[in-house]
Amino acid sequence: MTRPQGSAATVFVVTAVAVAGPEHAQPDGRRYDILVFARAGDEDEACAVALHGLAQLGWTDSVAFRAGEITDPDAIPADLRGAFERALAHGCALLVYDEP
């Protein structure tokens, strides 16, 4: 979904994979599945925000697969609400899945 130019940013969920690279806090070189909550104006911007956020945290070989806008924040499960709120406040938040 693309928002009209000048619309307020919202939060998107971006599915991604990335490698914990040498600059990562735990540089094990493994590839992880990641959900990135990204504040953006549209899906393309959300993917760019996600990839930038991953790179800043030491993730390498990052790929963003798809993005979806969160249209009803009240429907977010409690265990994901913190990531949503961090994305609203800081632009980006990650949920890293340790097991495939």
HUSUL-V692161 format. One record per pair of residues at least 12 apart in sequence whose ideal C-beta (glycine too) atoms are under 6 Angstrom apart, sorted by the first residue. I is the first residue (numbers start at 1). J is the second residue. D is the distance in whole Angstrom. If there is no record, write none. Layout:
# HUSUL-V692161
i = (I	I)
j = (J	J)
d = (D	D)
This chain:
# HUSUL-V692161
i = (1	2	3	3	9	9	9	10	11	11	11	11	11	12	12	12	12	12	13	13	13	14	14	14	14	14	14	14	15	15	16	16	16	16	17	17	17	18	18	18	18	19	19	19	21	21	23	24	32	33	34	34	35	36	36	37	37	37	37	38	38	39	39	43	46	47	47	49	50	51	53	83)
j = (69	42	41	42	39	40	41	69	37	39	70	84	87	38	40	46	67	69	35	37	68	36	38	46	47	50	64	67	65	66	34	36	50	64	31	33	63	34	54	59	62	31	60	61	58	60	58	58	96	97	94	96	95	50	94	83	84	87	93	50	92	87	91	67	67	64	67	92	64	64	92	95)
d = (6	5	5	5	5	6	5	6	6	5	5	6	5	5	6	4	5	5	6	6	5	4	5	6	6	4	5	5	5	6	5	6	6	5	6	6	5	6	5	4	4	5	5	4	5	3	4	3	5	4	6	5	4	4	6	5	6	4	4	5	5	5	5	4	4	4	5	6	5	6	3	5)
